[in-house]
Amino acid sequence: MTSVEEERPRALLAGASRRWVRLLPWGVAFVLCVALLPTTIQVLTADYGLNGGIASALAVAQATPLLLAVVRPLRAWYVIFTADVAGALALLTVDFEERLLWPFPPVGIVGYIGLCLALGLREPRRTLLLVWLATAGANVGLGFVAPHGTTAVTLLLTILGGVTLLLAAALRERYEVQRRLAEQETINEAERGRRTLLEERARIARELHDVVAHHMSVITVQADTAEYRLDELPPDVREEFTSIAATARESLGEMRRLLGVLRSEEAHGELAPQPGLTRIGQLVEATARAGMPVEFTPCDADVPEALGLSAYRIVQEALANVVRHAPGAPTRVSVSVSVSEPEPGSGSGSGSGSGSGSVAEGGARLTVLVVNGPPPEPAAGPLEEGGTGHGLVGMRERVRLAGGTLDVGPLPDGGFRVAARLPLTEKDFT
């Protein structure tokens, strides 16, 4: 059904924005058809003395195809051109006055000019040239059998037809140029908007670097020099400062990679390896060194880089939320790959809580689970009051892009649970 609709030709001026312009070709064709049909019969019978039946047949063949010319002007030309030549030959069988035009009467010329206008608005230059050559050839050929001799008037159809074809083609090409300029202007506007967005992203990236990098560098320097500035530091305190400095340097490196991506530079930001499942252990260790009791169940499955990165970011954000809102709470982190068979009659899975996307009931999936209990000292309160909520939004977006589900929400004992399920195919892991 779609292929048939695509092959159906469009009417002349069908792409115009105004309705009256789109209806104009149909109106002109209808007026010409209604006006020329009886007029042609009257002229051929009364003025030229042609038989009424033949005149009626010629009038129908010369006028009614003008309606077809709105959609298929070239096919209409085949009919009208043949009818015009046949009419000229039919007039040779009757004796008409020398003052009357031949080979093409005035009504035939009017209809043919309207047809040439439609041809010029639709057909390419090569077709228009062939149409004009056929018209001129027929006009010259019929001149050899002219009953009253050849004059310049007998070439009237050739001249007027050529001028009409030329003007209509020029109008069509002008319209095409304007349309393409408008399209290009739209594309340029979109590109300007995109360039503005990229510039804004680069500006934000620079500000992010200026604001955060300085403070992170200060933290790194202070942690690195603590054992030299402070006397008789216990070994566990010295190890803690070393861990703080390493974490700060890692954060600086990751921020610089992100800065390169935001600036769209040909830097190492886009080419640097992204963290995956193998880096989650380091993330958990860093959190544990900060005084958070974390239990970790690793997963050594080989999953796609995009899913590994999503799992890493989900765990990273979940642990950050625990540190901010439930410091000291016991936390359990688990990453696993499970394969389940679909249950009979089951549809697509729909996660509970804040579901994002859907995962098929059957097949393999990567499950990321972060569960923390209540903080040991609720009176102390969280490290941060409130929050932006951007972390959970980012989690949902990552899970949605992976086609998985995300369940987040508080637990009855005062803890919090984050569970993400990301679908896998057989070729995604080994």
N, C-alpha and C positions, 0 to 999 in steps of 0.2 A: 504494500500500500504506500509506503514511504517513497519507494523508487518511482512509482507512477506520478506521485505529486511533485517530485523533484524534476521530472522530465516535462511536466506541463509548462508551456511557455507563459511568461508574464505579459500582461497587456502593456501597451505603450504608456510611459509616464507612471507606471505602477509604483515606483519608488518615491514619488513626490510626497512631501509632508502634508500638503493641503488636499483635502478631499475633492474639491472642485477641479483641481489640476488633474487628479487621477481619473475623474469622470469626463474630462474634456475630450480625449480622443473618441470615446464612445458617442458623445454628443455630436461631434463633427461628422463622424461616420454615419450616424443615423440621419442627420439632416441631409447629407449628400445623397444617401440612398433614397430617402423619401422624395427629395426634390428631383433627382436625376431620372428615376425610374419612369414616371409618367411623361416627363419632359422629353426624354430620349424617344419614347414611342411617338409622341406628337411630332417632333422634328423629323424623324425618319419617314413617317407616313405622309404628313402634310407638306413638308418642304421638299423632301427628296423623292417622294412618291414610291417609297418602298412598301412591299406587301406588309399588311398588318401583323400577320403571324410571325414573319421573319423579324420585323421591327421589335415585336414584344420579346422574342427570344434573345435578340441582341441586347435589348435594354436590361433584361434580367441578368444576363451574363456580364454586362459592363458595370452594373450598379450594386447589385447585392453582395458581391465579394468585398466591397469596401468595409463591411462589418467584420469580415474575416481579417482584413488588413490590420485591425487594431491588435490582434494577437499574432497572426502569421502573415506579415505583409508580403513575403516572397511568394508564398503559395497563392495569395490573392493576385499577385502580379501575373503569374502564369495564366490564370483564367482571364483576367481583364485584357492582357496583351493579346492573347489569342482571339478574344472576342472583338477587339478593336481591329485587328488585321482582317478577320472574317467579315466585319461590317464594311470595311473599305472595299473588299472584293465584291460584297453583295451590292454595293452602290454602283459598281460597274455595269450591273444588269439593268439599271434604270436610267432614264434620261432626265437629268436635273440641270438646273440653271448654272451657268458658269460662275455667277457671283457666289455660289455656295462653296463652303470650304470642303476640300477633299485632299487626302484620304480620310481625315478624321474630323467629324463634325465638332462644333464648339462644345456641345454637352459631353462628348467623349473626351475632349481635351481637359475639361474641368475635372471629371472623375479621375483621369490619369494623373493630373497634377496632385490631387489629394492622395493618390496611391504613392506617388513619388515622395511625398512628404513623409508618409509612414515608413517607406523603405529607408530613407535617409536617417530617420531617428532610430532605426534598429539594426540594419545590416552593415557589414564592414565595407571598407573602401573598394576592395576588389570586386565584391558583388555589385556595388553601385556602378562601378565602371562597366561591368558586363551588361548590366541592365541598360545603361545609356547607349552602349554600342549596339545592343539588340534593337533598341528603339530607333537609333539613327539608321541602322541597316535596313529595317523594315520601311522606314520613311523614304530612304533613297531608292530602295527596290521598287516600292509602289509608284515612285515618281516616273519610272520608265513606262508605266501603263496608264498614266494620267489621262483622263478623257479630254481635258481642256488645256493640256500643256502644263509644264512645271514652272512654278513661281516661288518666290521666297516665302510666301504664306504657307506653302505646302510643308515647309520645314518647321512650322511653328511648334509642333509637339516636341520635336527634337530639342529645340532651343529652350523652351519653357521647362521641359522635363529635366534637362541637364542643370539649369539654374536652380530648380527646386531641390534636386538631389544634392547639389553642392551646398546650398544654404542649410538644408536639414542636417547634413553630415557635420557641418561646422557648428551648428547649435548643439548637436549631440556630443561632439568632442569637447566643446566648451563646458558643457554640463559635467562630463566625466572628469575634466581637469579640476573643476570646482569641488566635485565630490571627493576626489583624491586629496586635494588640499585640506578639506575639512577633516578627513580621516587622519591625515598626517598631523594636523593641528591637535586633534584629540590624543593621538599617540604622544606628541610632544608634551602636551599638558600632563599626561600620565607620567612621562619620564621626568618632567620637572618636579612633580609631586614626589616621585620616588627618590629623586636626587635630594630634594629637601629633607625627606625622611632620613636618608643615609647621612646627610650632614648633621642632622639633629642627633642621630645615634652616635656619630663620632664625637660631637660636642659633649654628650652625656658621658661617653666613655672617657674622654679626657678629664672631665670633672670627677668621675668616679676614681680614676687613677690618682688625681691630685689630692683628693680628700682621704682616700683609704690607704694608698700606698705609703704616705708619710707616716701615719700612725702605726701601720704594720711594720715598717722599717724600724721605728723607734722601739717597738716591742721586741723585735728580733735582736737589735743591738743591746738592749737592756738585759735580755735573757742570756745572750752570749757572754756578756761581760760581768754577769752577776758574781761568778766565782772569783773574779779578780777584784771586784769592788767591795765585796762583803767578806769579812774575815771568818774563817773556820766554819764554812758551810757544811752541814751534814751531807753524806753521800746521796741520800734520797732526795734532799732539796736540790743538790747540784744536778741530779738526774732529771728532776722536774723542770728546772730551768732549761736544760738541754732539749727536753721534749717540747717545751713552749717555743723555743727558737726554731726547732725543726718544723713544727706545725705552722708557725708564722711564715717561714720561707716557702713552704708548700702552698700556702694560701696566696702569697704574692705571685708565685709562678703561675698558678691557675688563673688569677685575676689578669695577669698580663696576656695569657693566651686568649682569654675572653675579650680583652681589649683589642687584640689583633683581629678577632672575628668581627667585632662591632665596627671597627674602622675599615673593614673590607680590604685590608692590606694583604700583599703577598708575603705575609710573615709566616712564622712557624706556628701561629695560633691555630690555623685550620688543619695543618699537617701533623701537629703533635698528637700522639696516641691519647685517646680518651680513656678515662677510668672505666673499669668494668667490674665483673664479679670478683676478679682476683684482688682488686683494690679495696673491697669492702672490709676485709680483715684488718687492713691498716687503719681504715676509718674507725673501726670498732676499738682497736688498740689505743688510738689517740683519744677517743672518748673515755676509755677506761682510765687512762693516765690522768684525765681531768677529775678523777674521783667518782666516776659513775660506775656502779657495778653492772657490767654488761655481760650477758651470756650469748655466745655467737655459735650458730650452726652453719658452717660454710657449705658451699656448693661448688664442685669442680667441673660442672658441665660446660661444654663449649657452646655458647649461645651467640647469636649475632651481636655485633658491636653495638647496634642501636639499642637492643634490649638490655644488654649489659650496662650500658650507660644509664638507661632509664632506671634500672634496679639500683645502681649506685646512688643516683640523685635522690631517689625515694628514701633510701636508708639514711643518706646524709641529712635530708631535711627533717626526717622523723627524729633522728638523734639530736639534731639542733633544737627541735621543739621540746624534747625531753629536758635538755640542759637548761633551756630558758624558762620553762614553765613547771618543771618537776625536778629540780636539782636533787641529785642523790637517790632518785627512785630506781629500784631494780628494774633492769630492762633486758628483754630477750629479743635477739635478732636472728631470724631464720630465713635462709634462701634455699629453695629446693625446686627440683623439676619433677613433676608428677605426670603420669599417663593414666587416663581413665577412659573406660568404655562408655559410650553414650547409652543412656537408659532408653528402653522402648517407649516411643511416644513423646520423648522429651524434645523441646525446642531449644532455642538458644538461651544460654544462661543469662540471668539478670542479677547482678550482685546486689546485696542488701546495702543498707546505709546510703552513702553517696555514690551510687554506681555511675561509672563513666564508660560507655561503650558496652560491648557484649562479647562473651566468650562462649564458644560452642561447649556443650556439656561433655562431649567426648573429645579425645585428642590430648596432646601434651601441652603443658603450660608451666610457666615459670612463676612460682609463688614467692612473694616477698612479704615477710611478716615482721613487724616491729611492735612489741607490746611492752608497756611499762606499767609498773604498779604505782600506788600513791607515793608522794614524797615522804621521806621519813620524818621531816620536821615541817608539818603544814603551817605552823605558826610563823615560820620564817618567810613564807610566801615565795612566789616565783621570782626569778631574776628579772623578768620583764613583765610589766603590767600591760595586758592586752597584746595586740599584735596587728600586723597589716593583713594577715590572712593570705599573703601572696604564696606562701609555701604550699598550702593545701591546693590552691589554684594551680600552681605549677605541677603538683603531683597529678591532679585530675587531667591536665592537658597532656602530660606525657603518657598516661595510661590510655587516654582516649585515642591518641595518635597510634598507639600500639594495638588498638582494638581489644583492650582488656577491661577489667572491672577494678574498682577501687572502693574498699570499705574502710571508712574512718569513723571514729566515734568514741565517746567515753565508756568506761567499764563501770559496773556497779560498785566496785571497791574503791573507786576514785582514780583508777588508772586510765590509760588511753591505748587504743589499738589502731594500727594502720596495717591493712592487708591489701596487697595488690596482686592481681593475677593477670599475667601477660601470656597470650597464646603463642604456641610454637608449632611448627610443622616438623615432619620427620627429618627434613634436610637441614633444619635450623640448629640441631645439636647432635652431639655424638656421645 
